[in-house]
Amino acid sequence: MRKLVALALAALLAACGQKAKLEPLAGQPLPAVPYGAAVRPDAEKLLELDTIAAPERSVELRKKSEERADDPFDLPPE
């Protein structure tokens, strides 16, 4: 039983992640300056997602159940 408790405690401690700012390793520079850019982006700028990677929703979610409008192309199979 003690082994099980110790194993569970070790698993809980292992699940804790570091929540500090990301920085390059000592002696390792950031990636090269992108082509056409005037300055090298910092780590925070490199971690931002592009609009294509995380697009915003363009449709409004339905709040309640509604009857569908008649669809003239929704035909039964022949």
Buried (B, 14 or more C-beta within 10 A) or exposed (E): EEEEEEEEEEEEEEEEEEEEEEEEEEEEEEEEEEEEEEEEBEEEEEEEEEEEEEEEEEEEEEEEEEEEEEEEEEEEEE
